[in-house]
Amino acid sequence: MSLDYPVTAAVRVLRQHGVTFTPMTYPYVDRGGTAHSAQALGVDEHSVVKTLIFEDDTAKPLVVLQHGDRAVSTKALAAAIGARLVRPCAPELAQRHSGYLVGGTSPFGLKKPLPVFVERSILGLPQIFLNGGKRGFLVAIAPRDLVRVLEAKAIDVSNDA
């Protein structure tokens, strides 16, 4: 945990909405993913939440929040949102949609409003750790704040459910 942390667009949104959060910094490793951040911070990877940018068959972007130790089934995601198909965005496109560098994408403070979907089981955790808007920076929050602030819709799209 760090008292010295970046004030990102995500942090500003959390503050604006009165979300209680704990900032946590760690040494970022390229392609280290949630396994690295969980290990560096001494938390369970299942509680570390990935912010993933997808697009549907009409090229509309959307955000999916998934457990760090699980993958998203694109077939289940397409069915859940009523699309013919969905695919992960290329890093450059994800950055354009979110305004964040890949590896530092937060669902809070996105460049433009995007629909947010959250794996249903995440909402049952007591606390989650997700990106605070910069590589090497997570925030610990209560999952209910995802629904309150982002109007995140719960779905079941895990490959490993």
C-alpha positions, 0 to 999 in steps of 0.5 A: 500500500502506498500513501504516494499514488498517482491522481489519475482520471480513475482516482478523480471519478472515485473521489467524485462519487465518494468511493472508499478506496485503498491505493496500492502501487507495485513495480509494473512488469510488461506482460506480468498481468494479474498474476504479477500484481497479485503476487507483488501485492500479496493478494489472491489473483481471483480478487484482482479484476481485469478491465478488458475492452471488447467490441461487438460485430458492429464495432461498438466497444464495451468493457468486461470486468473479469477475475484475474485468474479467469478468461472471458468466453467470447461466445457467452459474452456475445450471447449475454449482450445480444450480439452476433459475435464479440472480439477483444480490441487490439491494444491500440484500439483499446487505448483509443476507446478507454484513454488508458495504456493497456496494462493501466486500463481502469473502468473508472474515468474512461475517455468516453462512456462505455457499457460495463459488464462485470462477471457476476461472481465478482460482486460476491467478493468482499473486496476487489483490486482493479486498475487505478488508471496507471500501470503498477497502480491498483485500487482496492474497493468494494464490488458494489461500487462498480454497480453504483458508479459504473452501472455495471451489469452482472453477466456470466461469461467466464470460461472457467466458471 
